Amino acid sequence: MNMPAGKFKAQCLKLMDDVQKFHQEIIVTKHGKPVARLVPIQAGQKKVAFGFLRGLMTVHGDLMAPTGEPWNVDA
């Protein structure tokens, strides 16, 4: 549902209750352009750091192979 910022401001607390109760998002607009989104939070939903970048990168070649660069570990 799209809603002008002025209307959102006037009804903010009720709208937050409605978003939680009905699980529908509200997109707040200014001059007809979207500027913010109010979405329900799922109870018990945790963000897990492990694996959140999965599928965003690719590996080319052997990561463990020597690079050919000299390396002095005692320095």
CHARMM-style PDB file with segment names, atoms N, HN, CA, C and O in Angstrom:
ATOM      1  N   MET     1       0.842  -1.160   0.000  1.00  0.00      PROA
ATOM      2  CA  MET     1       0.000   0.000   0.000  1.00  0.00      PROA
ATOM      3  C   MET     1       0.898   1.238   0.000  1.00  0.00      PROA
ATOM      4  O   MET     1       1.824   1.333   0.806  1.00  0.00      PROA
ATOM      5  N   ASN     2       0.632   2.168  -0.884  1.00  0.00      PROA
ATOM      6  HN  ASN     2      -0.120   2.091  -1.539  1.00  0.00      PROA
ATOM      7  CA  ASN     2       1.350   3.443  -0.922  1.00  0.00      PROA
ATOM      8  C   ASN     2       0.589   4.480  -0.113  1.00  0.00      PROA
ATOM      9  O   ASN     2      -0.642   4.487  -0.094  1.00  0.00      PROA
ATOM     10  N   MET     3       1.335   5.360   0.559  1.00  0.00      PROA
ATOM     11  HN  MET     3       2.334   5.355   0.544  1.00  0.00      PROA
ATOM     12  CA  MET     3       0.706   6.361   1.407  1.00  0.00      PROA
ATOM     13  C   MET     3       1.551   7.628   1.431  1.00  0.00      PROA
ATOM     14  O   MET     3       2.766   7.559   1.619  1.00  0.00      PROA
ATOM     15  N   PRO     4       0.915   8.791   1.242  1.00  0.00      PROA
ATOM     16  CA  PRO     4       1.656  10.051   1.328  1.00  0.00      PROA
ATOM     17  C   PRO     4       2.229  10.260   2.743  1.00  0.00      PROA
ATOM     18  O   PRO     4       1.627   9.828   3.726  1.00  0.00      PROA
ATOM     19  N   ALA     5       3.373  10.911   2.838  1.00  0.00      PROA
ATOM     20  HN  ALA     5       3.862  11.261   2.039  1.00  0.00      PROA
ATOM     21  CA  ALA     5       4.065  11.116   4.104  1.00  0.00      PROA
ATOM     22  C   ALA     5       3.197  11.842   5.124  1.00  0.00      PROA
ATOM     23  O   ALA     5       3.232  11.502   6.306  1.00  0.00      PROA
ATOM     24  N   GLY     6       2.420  12.830   4.697  1.00  0.00      PROA
ATOM     25  HN  GLY     6       2.391  13.106   3.736  1.00  0.00      PROA
ATOM     26  CA  GLY     6       1.568  13.567   5.619  1.00  0.00      PROA
ATOM     27  C   GLY     6       0.539  12.676   6.294  1.00  0.00      PROA
ATOM     28  O   GLY     6       0.314  12.778   7.500  1.00  0.00      PROA
ATOM     29  N   LYS     7      -0.083  11.806   5.515  1.00  0.00      PROA
ATOM     30  HN  LYS     7       0.100  11.723   4.536  1.00  0.00      PROA
ATOM     31  CA  LYS     7      -1.070  10.872   6.076  1.00  0.00      PROA
ATOM     32  C   LYS     7      -0.381   9.870   7.000  1.00  0.00      PROA
ATOM     33  O   LYS     7      -0.908   9.535   8.061  1.00  0.00      PROA
ATOM     34  N   PHE     8       0.803   9.392   6.595  1.00  0.00      PROA
ATOM     35  HN  PHE     8       1.231   9.664   5.733  1.00  0.00      PROA
ATOM     36  CA  PHE     8       1.553   8.466   7.432  1.00  0.00      PROA
ATOM     37  C   PHE     8       1.891   9.111   8.774  1.00  0.00      PROA
ATOM     38  O   PHE     8       1.736   8.487   9.824  1.00  0.00      PROA
ATOM     39  N   LYS     9       2.350  10.354   8.737  1.00  0.00      PROA
ATOM     40  HN  LYS     9       2.476  10.860   7.884  1.00  0.00      PROA
ATOM     41  CA  LYS     9       2.725  11.063   9.964  1.00  0.00      PROA
ATOM     42  C   LYS     9       1.533  11.173  10.916  1.00  0.00      PROA
ATOM     43  O   LYS     9       1.685  10.986  12.123  1.00  0.00      PROA
ATOM     44  N   ALA    10       0.372  11.469  10.389  1.00  0.00      PROA
ATOM     45  HN  ALA    10       0.249  11.621   9.408  1.00  0.00      PROA
ATOM     46  CA  ALA    10      -0.815  11.650  11.214  1.00  0.00      PROA
ATOM     47  C   ALA    10      -1.305  10.336  11.836  1.00  0.00      PROA
ATOM     48  O   ALA    10      -1.937  10.352  12.892  1.00  0.00      PROA
ATOM     49  N   GLN    11      -1.019   9.202  11.188  1.00  0.00      PROA
ATOM     50  HN  GLN    11      -0.506   9.189  10.330  1.00  0.00      PROA
ATOM     51  CA  GLN    11      -1.562   7.913  11.642  1.00  0.00      PROA
ATOM     52  C   GLN    11      -0.471   6.900  11.973  1.00  0.00      PROA
ATOM     53  O   GLN    11      -0.735   5.698  12.003  1.00  0.00      PROA
ATOM     54  N   CYS    12       0.741   7.364  12.220  1.00  0.00      PROA
ATOM     55  HN  CYS    12       0.956   8.340  12.196  1.00  0.00      PROA
ATOM     56  CA  CYS    12       1.905   6.489  12.343  1.00  0.00      PROA
ATOM     57  C   CYS    12       1.708   5.328  13.319  1.00  0.00      PROA
ATOM     58  O   CYS    12       1.937   4.179  12.941  1.00  0.00      PROA
ATOM     59  N   LEU    13       1.296   5.584  14.544  1.00  0.00      PROA
ATOM     60  HN  LEU    13       1.110   6.518  14.852  1.00  0.00      PROA
ATOM     61  CA  LEU    13       1.187   4.514  15.537  1.00  0.00      PROA
ATOM     62  C   LEU    13       0.145   3.472  15.144  1.00  0.00      PROA
ATOM     63  O   LEU    13       0.375   2.274  15.308  1.00  0.00      PROA
ATOM     64  N   LYS    14      -0.986   3.913  14.634  1.00  0.00      PROA
ATOM     65  HN  LYS    14      -1.173   4.886  14.501  1.00  0.00      PROA
ATOM     66  CA  LYS    14      -2.012   2.971  14.188  1.00  0.00      PROA
ATOM     67  C   LYS    14      -1.503   2.145  13.007  1.00  0.00      PROA
ATOM     68  O   LYS    14      -1.745   0.941  12.936  1.00  0.00      PROA
ATOM     69  N   LEU    15      -0.799   2.794  12.083  1.00  0.00      PROA
ATOM     70  HN  LEU    15      -0.602   3.772  12.140  1.00  0.00      PROA
ATOM     71  CA  LEU    15      -0.284   2.081  10.915  1.00  0.00      PROA
ATOM     72  C   LEU    15       0.754   1.029  11.314  1.00  0.00      PROA
ATOM     73  O   LEU    15       0.800  -0.052  10.727  1.00  0.00      PROA
ATOM     74  N   MET    16       1.581   1.344  12.307  1.00  0.00      PROA
ATOM     75  HN  MET    16       1.544   2.222  12.784  1.00  0.00      PROA
ATOM     76  CA  MET    16       2.558   0.349  12.774  1.00  0.00      PROA
ATOM     77  C   MET    16       1.834  -0.862  13.357  1.00  0.00      PROA
ATOM     78  O   MET    16       2.245  -1.998  13.122  1.00  0.00      PROA
ATOM     79  N   ASP    17       0.772  -0.634  14.108  1.00  0.00      PROA
ATOM     80  HN  ASP    17       0.438   0.289  14.299  1.00  0.00      PROA
ATOM     81  CA  ASP    17      -0.018  -1.752  14.639  1.00  0.00      PROA
ATOM     82  C   ASP    17      -0.638  -2.570  13.516  1.00  0.00      PROA
ATOM     83  O   ASP    17      -0.640  -3.800  13.573  1.00  0.00      PROA
ATOM     84  N   ASP    18      -1.164  -1.896  12.493  1.00  0.00      PROA
ATOM     85  HN  ASP    18      -1.161  -0.897  12.447  1.00  0.00      PROA
ATOM     86  CA  ASP    18      -1.782  -2.588  11.353  1.00  0.00      PROA
ATOM     87  C   ASP    18      -0.765  -3.420  10.582  1.00  0.00      PROA
ATOM     88  O   ASP    18      -1.065  -4.539  10.166  1.00  0.00      PROA
ATOM     89  N   VAL    19       0.434  -2.880  10.391  1.00  0.00      PROA
ATOM     90  HN  VAL    19       0.677  -1.970  10.728  1.00  0.00      PROA
ATOM     91  CA  VAL    19       1.486  -3.618   9.672  1.00  0.00      PROA
ATOM     92  C   VAL    19       1.829  -4.890  10.428  1.00  0.00      PROA
ATOM     93  O   VAL    19       1.986  -5.953   9.828  1.00  0.00      PROA
ATOM     94  N   GLN    20       1.945  -4.782  11.743  1.00  0.00      PROA
ATOM     95  HN  GLN    20       1.818  -3.918  12.231  1.00  0.00      PROA
ATOM     96  CA  GLN    20       2.246  -5.964  12.555  1.00  0.00      PROA
ATOM     97  C   GLN    20       1.092  -6.970  12.523  1.00  0.00      PROA
ATOM     98  O   GLN    20       1.317  -8.172  12.390  1.00  0.00      PROA
ATOM     99  N   LYS    21      -0.131  -6.479  12.646  1.00  0.00      PROA
ATOM    100  HN  LYS    21      -0.313  -5.502  12.754  1.00  0.00      PROA
ATOM    101  CA  LYS    21      -1.300  -7.352  12.725  1.00  0.00      PROA
ATOM    102  C   LYS    21      -1.617  -8.050  11.405  1.00  0.00      PROA
ATOM    103  O   LYS    21      -1.901  -9.248  11.386  1.00  0.00      PROA
ATOM    104  N   PHE    22      -1.569  -7.300  10.296  1.00  0.00      PROA
ATOM    105  HN  PHE    22      -1.338  -6.327  10.311  1.00  0.00      PROA
ATOM    106  CA  PHE    22      -1.979  -7.839   8.997  1.00  0.00      PROA
ATOM    107  C   PHE    22      -0.808  -8.272   8.115  1.00  0.00      PROA
ATOM    108  O   PHE    22      -1.023  -8.797   7.022  1.00  0.00      PROA
ATOM    109  N   HSD    23       0.424  -8.060   8.572  1.00  0.00      PROA
ATOM    110  HN  HSD    23       0.599  -7.634   9.460  1.00  0.00      PROA
ATOM    111  CA  HSD    23       1.627  -8.460   7.826  1.00  0.00      PROA
ATOM    112  C   HSD    23       1.640  -7.901   6.405  1.00  0.00      PROA
ATOM    113  O   HSD    23       1.957  -8.611   5.451  1.00  0.00      PROA
ATOM    114  N   GLN    24       1.292  -6.621   6.277  1.00  0.00      PROA
ATOM    115  HN  GLN    24       1.034  -6.044   7.052  1.00  0.00      PROA
ATOM    116  CA  GLN    24       1.345  -5.943   4.983  1.00  0.00      PROA
ATOM    117  C   GLN    24       2.284  -4.751   5.104  1.00  0.00      PROA
ATOM    118  O   GLN    24       2.288  -4.050   6.116  1.00  0.00      PROA
ATOM    119  N   GLU    25       3.072  -4.531   4.072  1.00  0.00      PROA
ATOM    120  HN  GLU    25       3.069  -5.100   3.250  1.00  0.00      PROA
ATOM    121  CA  GLU    25       3.993  -3.397   4.103  1.00  0.00      PROA
ATOM    122  C   GLU    25       3.312  -2.126   3.619  1.00  0.00      PROA
ATOM    123  O   GLU    25       2.333  -2.164   2.875  1.00  0.00      PROA
ATOM    124  N   ILE    26       3.862  -0.997   4.065  1.00  0.00      PROA
ATOM    125  HN  ILE    26       4.658  -0.967   4.670  1.00  0.00      PROA
ATOM    126  CA  ILE    26       3.389   0.311   3.626  1.00  0.00      PROA
ATOM    127  C   ILE    26       4.574   1.059   3.035  1.00  0.00      PROA
ATOM    128  O   ILE    26       5.634   1.133   3.658  1.00  0.00      PROA
ATOM    129  N   ILE    27       4.409   1.608   1.849  1.00  0.00      PROA
ATOM    130  HN  ILE    27       3.548   1.548   1.343  1.00  0.00      PROA
ATOM    131  CA  ILE    27       5.442   2.420   1.221  1.00  0.00      PROA
ATOM    132  C   ILE    27       5.028   3.875   1.373  1.00  0.00      PROA
ATOM    133  O   ILE    27       3.963   4.285   0.911  1.00  0.00      PROA
ATOM    134  N   VAL    28       5.883   4.645   2.027  1.00  0.00      PROA
ATOM    135  HN  VAL    28       6.748   4.312   2.402  1.00  0.00      PROA
ATOM    136  CA  VAL    28       5.606   6.059   2.272  1.00  0.00      PROA
ATOM    137  C   VAL    28       6.157   6.861   1.103  1.00  0.00      PROA
ATOM    138  O   VAL    28       7.291   6.646   0.675  1.00  0.00      PROA
ATOM    139  N   THR    29       5.358   7.780   0.589  1.00  0.00      PROA
ATOM    140  HN  THR    29       4.437   7.955   0.936  1.00  0.00      PROA
ATOM    141  CA  THR    29       5.756   8.567  -0.575  1.00  0.00      PROA
ATOM    142  C   THR    29       5.804  10.054  -0.244  1.00  0.00      PROA
ATOM    143  O   THR    29       5.087  10.539   0.631  1.00  0.00      PROA
ATOM    144  N   LYS    30       6.661  10.755  -0.960  1.00  0.00      PROA
ATOM    145  HN  LYS    30       7.243  10.360  -1.670  1.00  0.00      PROA
ATOM    146  CA  LYS    30       6.694  12.223  -0.923  1.00  0.00      PROA
ATOM    147  C   LYS    30       6.617  12.691  -2.359  1.00  0.00      PROA
ATOM    148  O   LYS    30       7.428  12.300  -3.198  1.00  0.00      PROA
ATOM    149  N   HSD    31       5.646  13.521  -2.631  1.00  0.00      PROA
ATOM    150  HN  HSD    31       4.987  13.839  -1.949  1.00  0.00      PROA
ATOM    151  CA  HSD    31       5.423  14.022  -3.987  1.00  0.00      PROA
ATOM    152  C   HSD    31       5.272  12.871  -4.982  1.00  0.00      PROA
ATOM    153  O   HSD    31       5.713  12.960  -6.128  1.00  0.00      PROA
ATOM    154  N   GLY    32       4.641  11.788  -4.519  1.00  0.00      PROA
ATOM    155  HN  GLY    32       4.283  11.716  -3.588  1.00  0.00      PROA
ATOM    156  CA  GLY    32       4.365  10.645  -5.382  1.00  0.00      PROA
ATOM    157  C   GLY    32       5.528   9.686  -5.580  1.00  0.00      PROA
ATOM    158  O   GLY    32       5.389   8.695  -6.297  1.00  0.00      PROA
ATOM    159  N   LYS    33       6.679   9.960  -4.955  1.00  0.00      PROA
ATOM    160  HN  LYS    33       6.792  10.764  -4.372  1.00  0.00      PROA
ATOM    161  CA  LYS    33       7.844   9.085  -5.110  1.00  0.00      PROA
ATOM    162  C   LYS    33       8.112   8.348  -3.800  1.00  0.00      PROA
ATOM    163  O   LYS    33       8.076   8.957  -2.731  1.00  0.00      PROA
ATOM    164  N   PRO    34       8.383   7.032  -3.874  1.00  0.00      PROA
ATOM    165  CA  PRO    34       8.639   6.254  -2.658  1.00  0.00      PROA
ATOM    166  C   PRO    34       9.905   6.735  -1.944  1.00  0.00      PROA
ATOM    167  O   PRO    34      10.935   6.975  -2.574  1.00  0.00      PROA
ATOM    168  N   VAL    35       9.808   6.870  -0.621  1.00  0.00      PROA
ATOM    169  HN  VAL    35       8.972   6.675  -0.109  1.00  0.00      PROA
ATOM    170  CA  VAL    35      10.973   7.294   0.169  1.00  0.00      PROA
ATOM    171  C   VAL    35      11.264   6.356   1.337  1.00  0.00      PROA
ATOM    172  O   VAL    35      12.383   6.353   1.851  1.00  0.00      PROA
ATOM    173  N   ALA    36      10.292   5.567   1.764  1.00  0.00      PROA
ATOM    174  HN  ALA    36       9.383   5.569   1.347  1.00  0.00      PROA
ATOM    175  CA  ALA    36      10.505   4.654   2.888  1.00  0.00      PROA
ATOM    176  C   ALA    36       9.518   3.504   2.807  1.00  0.00      PROA
ATOM    177  O   ALA    36       8.484   3.586   2.145  1.00  0.00      PROA
ATOM    178  N   ARG    37       9.872   2.421   3.508  1.00  0.00      PROA
ATOM    179  HN  ARG    37      10.712   2.354   4.047  1.00  0.00      PROA
ATOM    180  CA  ARG    37       8.992   1.252   3.534  1.00  0.00      PROA
ATOM    181  C   ARG    37       8.867   0.771   4.978  1.00  0.00      PROA
ATOM    182  O   ARG    37       9.872   0.617   5.671  1.00  0.00      PROA
ATOM    183  N   LEU    38       7.655   0.537   5.423  1.00  0.00      PROA
ATOM    184  HN  LEU    38       6.839   0.662   4.859  1.00  0.00      PROA
ATOM    185  CA  LEU    38       7.379   0.001   6.745  1.00  0.00      PROA
ATOM    186  C   LEU    38       6.954  -1.447   6.550  1.00  0.00      PROA
ATOM    187  O   LEU    38       5.940  -1.728   5.911  1.00  0.00      PROA
ATOM    188  N   VAL    39       7.746  -2.369   7.110  1.00  0.00      PROA
ATOM    189  HN  VAL    39       8.569  -2.141   7.629  1.00  0.00      PROA
ATOM    190  CA  VAL    39       7.475  -3.793   6.923  1.00  0.00      PROA
ATOM    191  C   VAL    39       7.401  -4.479   8.279  1.00  0.00      PROA
ATOM    192  O   VAL    39       8.040  -4.036   9.233  1.00  0.00      PROA
ATOM    193  N   PRO    40       6.625  -5.559   8.373  1.00  0.00      PROA
ATOM    194  CA  PRO    40       6.538  -6.289   9.643  1.00  0.00      PROA
ATOM    195  C   PRO    40       7.814  -7.088   9.895  1.00  0.00      PROA
ATOM    196  O   PRO    40       8.465  -7.561   8.963  1.00  0.00      PROA
ATOM    197  N   ILE    41       8.151  -7.225  11.161  1.00  0.00      PROA
ATOM    198  HN  ILE    41       7.622  -6.841  11.918  1.00  0.00      PROA
ATOM    199  CA  ILE    41       9.287  -8.060  11.559  1.00  0.00      PROA
ATOM    200  C   ILE    41       8.723  -9.412  11.967  1.00  0.00      PROA
ATOM    201  O   ILE    41       7.746  -9.493  12.712  1.00  0.00      PROA
ATOM    202  N   GLN    42       9.345 -10.460  11.475  1.00  0.00      PROA
ATOM    203  HN  GLN    42      10.139 -10.393  10.869  1.00  0.00      PROA
ATOM    204  CA  GLN    42       8.903 -11.803  11.808  1.00  0.00      PROA
ATOM    205  C   GLN    42       9.406 -12.160  13.204  1.00  0.00      PROA
ATOM    206  O   GLN    42      10.607 -12.082  13.463  1.00  0.00      PROA
ATOM    207  N   ALA    43       8.522 -12.544  14.089  1.00  0.00      PROA
ATOM    208  HN  ALA    43       7.546 -12.607  13.878  1.00  0.00      PROA
ATOM    209  CA  ALA    43       8.902 -12.912  15.453  1.00  0.00      PROA
ATOM    210  C   ALA    43       9.835 -14.117  15.433  1.00  0.00      PROA
ATOM    211  O   ALA    43       9.595 -15.088  14.716  1.00  0.00      PROA
ATOM    212  N   GLY    44      10.883 -14.046  16.213  1.00  0.00      PROA
ATOM    213  HN  GLY    44      11.078 -13.257  16.796  1.00  0.00      PROA
ATOM    214  CA  GLY    44      11.820 -15.154  16.323  1.00  0.00      PROA
ATOM    215  C   GLY    44      12.805 -15.257  15.173  1.00  0.00      PROA
ATOM    216  O   GLY    44      13.651 -16.151  15.171  1.00  0.00      PROA
ATOM    217  N   GLN    45      12.720 -14.382  14.217  1.00  0.00      PROA
ATOM    218  HN  GLN    45      12.033 -13.656  14.219  1.00  0.00      PROA
ATOM    219  CA  GLN    45      13.612 -14.434  13.071  1.00  0.00      PROA
ATOM    220  C   GLN    45      14.957 -13.834  13.455  1.00  0.00      PROA
ATOM    221  O   GLN    45      15.028 -12.685  13.892  1.00  0.00      PROA
ATOM    222  N   LYS    46      16.013 -14.608  13.294  1.00  0.00      PROA
ATOM    223  HN  LYS    46      15.955 -15.541  12.940  1.00  0.00      PROA
ATOM    224  CA  LYS    46      17.358 -14.150  13.622  1.00  0.00      PROA
ATOM    225  C   LYS    46      18.151 -13.997  12.337  1.00  0.00      PROA
ATOM    226  O   LYS    46      17.980 -14.758  11.385  1.00  0.00      PROA
ATOM    227  N   LYS    47      19.013 -13.009  12.330  1.00  0.00      PROA
ATOM    228  HN  LYS    47      19.152 -12.390  13.104  1.00  0.00      PROA
ATOM    229  CA  LYS    47      19.914 -12.867  11.200  1.00  0.00      PROA
ATOM    230  C   LYS    47      21.176 -13.660  11.516  1.00  0.00      PROA
ATOM    231  O   LYS    47      21.799 -13.474  12.562  1.00  0.00      PROA
ATOM    232  N   VAL    48      21.531 -14.526  10.617  1.00  0.00      PROA
ATOM    233  HN  VAL    48      21.025 -14.677   9.768  1.00  0.00      PROA
ATOM    234  CA  VAL    48      22.698 -15.377  10.806  1.00  0.00      PROA
ATOM    235  C   VAL    48      23.825 -14.850   9.936  1.00  0.00      PROA
ATOM    236  O   VAL    48      23.657 -14.668   8.730  1.00  0.00      PROA
ATOM    237  N   ALA    49      24.968 -14.606  10.550  1.00  0.00      PROA
ATOM    238  HN  ALA    49      25.104 -14.754  11.530  1.00  0.00      PROA
ATOM    239  CA  ALA    49      26.102 -14.066   9.817  1.00  0.00      PROA
ATOM    240  C   ALA    49      26.730 -15.121   8.904  1.00  0.00      PROA
ATOM    241  O   ALA    49      27.200 -14.790   7.816  1.00  0.00      PROA
ATOM    242  N   PHE    50      26.744 -16.376   9.329  1.00  0.00      PROA
ATOM    243  HN  PHE    50      26.362 -16.645  10.213  1.00  0.00      PROA
ATOM    244  CA  PHE    50      27.388 -17.425   8.549  1.00  0.00      PROA
ATOM    245  C   PHE    50      26.606 -17.697   7.274  1.00  0.00      PROA
ATOM    246  O   PHE    50      25.426 -18.045   7.326  1.00  0.00      PROA
ATOM    247  N   GLY    51      27.257 -17.542   6.133  1.00  0.00      PROA
ATOM    248  HN  GLY    51      28.216 -17.260   6.091  1.00  0.00      PROA
ATOM    249  CA  GLY    51      26.658 -17.880   4.854  1.00  0.00      PROA
ATOM    250  C   GLY    51      25.861 -16.771   4.191  1.00  0.00      PROA
ATOM    251  O   GLY    51      25.249 -17.005   3.149  1.00  0.00      PROA
ATOM    252  N   PHE    52      25.847 -15.564   4.762  1.00  0.00      PROA
ATOM    253  HN  PHE    52      26.344 -15.374   5.609  1.00  0.00      PROA
ATOM    254  CA  PHE    52      25.009 -14.520   4.169  1.00  0.00      PROA
ATOM    255  C   PHE    52      25.544 -14.023   2.831  1.00  0.00      PROA
ATOM    256  O   PHE    52      24.801 -13.382   2.088  1.00  0.00      PROA
ATOM    257  N   LEU    53      26.796 -14.290   2.497  1.00  0.00      PROA
ATOM    258  HN  LEU    53      27.400 -14.811   3.101  1.00  0.00      PROA
ATOM    259  CA  LEU    53      27.353 -13.889   1.198  1.00  0.00      PROA
ATOM    260  C   LEU    53      27.329 -15.034   0.170  1.00  0.00      PROA
ATOM    261  O   LEU    53      27.842 -14.893  -0.939  1.00  0.00      PROA
ATOM    262  N   ARG    54      26.737 -16.145   0.549  1.00  0.00      PROA
ATOM    263  HN  ARG    54      26.320 -16.260   1.451  1.00  0.00      PROA
ATOM    264  CA  ARG    54      26.708 -17.307  -0.335  1.00  0.00      PROA
ATOM    265  C   ARG    54      26.119 -16.942  -1.694  1.00  0.00      PROA
ATOM    266  O   ARG    54      25.058 -16.324  -1.775  1.00  0.00      PROA
ATOM    267  N   GLY    55      26.815 -17.330  -2.756  1.00  0.00      PROA
ATOM    268  HN  GLY    55      27.677 -17.833  -2.690  1.00  0.00      PROA
ATOM    269  CA  GLY    55      26.332 -17.086  -4.099  1.00  0.00      PROA
ATOM    270  C   GLY    55      26.712 -15.727  -4.671  1.00  0.00      PROA
ATOM    271  O   GLY    55      26.383 -15.428  -5.819  1.00  0.00      PROA
ATOM    272  N   LEU    56      27.407 -14.894  -3.882  1.00  0.00      PROA
ATOM    273  HN  LEU    56      27.674 -15.137  -2.949  1.00  0.00      PROA
ATOM    274  CA  LEU    56      27.765 -13.565  -4.354  1.00  0.00      PROA
ATOM    275  C   LEU    56      29.183 -13.488  -4.905  1.00  0.00      PROA
ATOM    276  O   LEU    56      29.582 -12.454  -5.441  1.00  0.00      PROA
ATOM    277  N   MET    57      29.942 -14.559  -4.779  1.00  0.00      PROA
ATOM    278  HN  MET    57      29.618 -15.399  -4.343  1.00  0.00      PROA
ATOM    279  CA  MET    57      31.311 -14.534  -5.287  1.00  0.00      PROA
ATOM    280  C   MET    57      31.662 -15.881  -5.902  1.00  0.00      PROA
ATOM    281  O   MET    57      31.032 -16.898  -5.615  1.00  0.00      PROA
ATOM    282  N   THR    58      32.674 -15.865  -6.747  1.00  0.00      PROA
ATOM    283  HN  THR    58      33.186 -15.039  -6.980  1.00  0.00      PROA
ATOM    284  CA  THR    58      33.149 -17.103  -7.356  1.00  0.00      PROA
ATOM    285  C   THR    58      34.639 -17.230  -7.117  1.00  0.00      PROA
ATOM    286  O   THR    58      35.344 -16.229  -6.990  1.00  0.00      PROA
ATOM    287  N   VAL    59      35.110 -18.453  -7.058  1.00  0.00      PROA
ATOM    288  HN  VAL    59      34.537 -19.266  -7.161  1.00  0.00      PROA
ATOM    289  CA  VAL    59      36.524 -18.745  -6.847  1.00  0.00      PROA
ATOM    290  C   VAL    59      37.095 -19.229  -8.173  1.00  0.00      PROA
ATOM    291  O   VAL    59      36.553 -20.136  -8.805  1.00  0.00      PROA
ATOM    292  N   HSD    60      38.193 -18.611  -8.582  1.00  0.00      PROA
ATOM    293  HN  HSD    60      38.633 -17.874  -8.069  1.00  0.00      PROA
ATOM    294  CA  HSD    60      38.865 -19.000  -9.823  1.00  0.00      PROA
ATOM    295  C   HSD    60      40.242 -19.537  -9.465  1.00  0.00      PROA
ATOM    296  O   HSD    60      41.090 -18.796  -8.967  1.00  0.00      PROA
ATOM    297  N   GLY    61      40.461 -20.784  -9.710  1.00  0.00      PROA
ATOM    298  HN  GLY    61      39.772 -21.385 -10.115  1.00  0.00      PROA
ATOM    299  CA  GLY    61      41.753 -21.387  -9.431  1.00  0.00      PROA
ATOM    300  C   GLY    61      41.831 -21.961  -8.029  1.00  0.00      PROA
ATOM    301  O   GLY    61      40.837 -22.026  -7.306  1.00  0.00      PROA
ATOM    302  N   ASP    62      43.027 -22.373  -7.663  1.00  0.00      PROA
ATOM    303  HN  ASP    62      43.835 -22.321  -8.250  1.00  0.00      PROA
ATOM    304  CA  ASP    62      43.282 -23.019  -6.379  1.00  0.00      PROA
ATOM    305  C   ASP    62      43.686 -21.970  -5.354  1.00  0.00      PROA
ATOM    306  O   ASP    62      44.719 -21.320  -5.510  1.00  0.00      PROA
ATOM    307  N   LEU    63      42.893 -21.799  -4.318  1.00  0.00      PROA
ATOM    308  HN  LEU    63      42.053 -22.327  -4.191  1.00  0.00      PROA
ATOM    309  CA  LEU    63      43.196 -20.805  -3.288  1.00  0.00      PROA
ATOM    310  C   LEU    63      44.412 -21.175  -2.454  1.00  0.00      PROA
ATOM    311  O   LEU    63      45.035 -20.300  -1.852  1.00  0.00      PROA
ATOM    312  N   MET    64      44.759 -22.451  -2.409  1.00  0.00      PROA
ATOM    313  HN  MET    64      44.253 -23.161  -2.899  1.00  0.00      PROA
ATOM    314  CA  MET    64      45.871 -22.904  -1.584  1.00  0.00      PROA
ATOM    315  C   MET    64      47.175 -23.045  -2.364  1.00  0.00      PROA
ATOM    316  O   MET    64      48.212 -23.332  -1.767  1.00  0.00      PROA
ATOM    317  N   ALA    65      47.148 -22.856  -3.651  1.00  0.00      PROA
ATOM    318  HN  ALA    65      46.305 -22.622  -4.136  1.00  0.00      PROA
ATOM    319  CA  ALA    65      48.357 -23.013  -4.469  1.00  0.00      PROA
ATOM    320  C   ALA    65      49.333 -21.867  -4.196  1.00  0.00      PROA
ATOM    321  O   ALA    65      48.912 -20.746  -3.908  1.00  0.00      PROA
ATOM    322  N   PRO    66      50.639 -22.147  -4.286  1.00  0.00      PROA
ATOM    323  CA  PRO    66      51.632 -21.092  -4.087  1.00  0.00      PROA
ATOM    324  C   PRO    66      51.475 -19.990  -5.136  1.00  0.00      PROA
ATOM    325  O   PRO    66      51.119 -20.265  -6.282  1.00  0.00      PROA
ATOM    326  N   THR    67      51.739 -18.754  -4.742  1.00  0.00      PROA
ATOM    327  HN  THR    67      52.028 -18.531  -3.811  1.00  0.00      PROA
ATOM    328  CA  THR    67      51.602 -17.628  -5.656  1.00  0.00      PROA
ATOM    329  C   THR    67      52.887 -17.363  -6.424  1.00  0.00      PROA
ATOM    330  O   THR    67      52.873 -16.676  -7.445  1.00  0.00      PROA
ATOM    331  N   GLY    68      53.993 -17.904  -5.937  1.00  0.00      PROA
ATOM    332  HN  GLY    68      54.004 -18.462  -5.107  1.00  0.00      PROA
ATOM    333  CA  GLY    68      55.265 -17.633  -6.572  1.00  0.00      PROA
ATOM    334  C   GLY    68      55.982 -16.447  -5.953  1.00  0.00      PROA
ATOM    335  O   GLY    68      57.136 -16.184  -6.292  1.00  0.00      PROA
ATOM    336  N   GLU    69      55.333 -15.731  -5.061  1.00  0.00      PROA
ATOM    337  HN  GLU    69      54.396 -15.945  -4.786  1.00  0.00      PROA
ATOM    338  CA  GLU    69      55.947 -14.596  -4.382  1.00  0.00      PROA
ATOM    339  C   GLU    69      56.765 -15.099  -3.193  1.00  0.00      PROA
ATOM    340  O   GLU    69      56.325 -15.997  -2.474  1.00  0.00      PROA
ATOM    341  N   PRO    70      57.969 -14.517  -2.978  1.00  0.00      PROA
ATOM    342  CA  PRO    70      58.738 -14.913  -1.790  1.00  0.00      PROA
ATOM    343  C   PRO    70      58.013 -14.442  -0.522  1.00  0.00      PROA
ATOM    344  O   PRO    70      57.374 -13.389  -0.513  1.00  0.00      PROA
ATOM    345  N   TRP    71      58.123 -15.227   0.528  1.00  0.00      PROA
ATOM    346  HN  TRP    71      58.642 -16.082   0.521  1.00  0.00      PROA
ATOM    347  CA  TRP    71      57.428 -14.929   1.772  1.00  0.00      PROA
ATOM    348  C   TRP    71      58.327 -15.262   2.942  1.00  0.00      PROA
ATOM    349  O   TRP    71      58.728 -16.412   3.120  1.00  0.00      PROA
ATOM    350  N   ASN    72      58.639 -14.274   3.727  1.00  0.00      PROA
ATOM    351  HN  ASN    72      58.313 -13.340   3.583  1.00  0.00      PROA
ATOM    352  CA  ASN    72      59.503 -14.491   4.871  1.00  0.00      PROA
ATOM    353  C   ASN    72      58.643 -14.437   6.126  1.00  0.00      PROA
ATOM    354  O   ASN    72      58.250 -13.360   6.574  1.00  0.00      PROA
ATOM    355  N   VAL    73      58.356 -15.598   6.685  1.00  0.00      PROA
ATOM    356  HN  VAL    73      58.675 -16.473   6.321  1.00  0.00      PROA
ATOM    357  CA  VAL    73      57.480 -15.654   7.855  1.00  0.00      PROA
ATOM    358  C   VAL    73      58.191 -15.294   9.145  1.00  0.00      PROA
ATOM    359  O   VAL    73      57.534 -15.052  10.158  1.00  0.00      PROA
ATOM    360  N   ASP    74      59.520 -15.251   9.136  1.00  0.00      PROA
ATOM    361  HN  ASP    74      60.053 -15.448   8.314  1.00  0.00      PROA
ATOM    362  CA  ASP    74      60.271 -14.939  10.348  1.00  0.00      PROA
ATOM    363  C   ASP    74      60.519 -13.455  10.510  1.00  0.00      PROA
ATOM    364  O   ASP    74      61.083 -13.052  11.527  1.00  0.00      PROA
ATOM    365  N   ALA    75      60.129 -12.627   9.568  1.00  0.00      PROA
ATOM    366  HN  ALA    75      59.671 -12.954   8.742  1.00  0.00      PROA
ATOM    367  CA  ALA    75      60.436 -11.191   9.638  1.00  0.00      PROA
ATOM    368  C   ALA    75      59.537 -10.472  10.599  1.00  0.00      PROA
ATOM    369  OT1 ALA    75      59.664  -9.260  10.775  1.00  0.00      PROA
TER     370      ALA     75
END
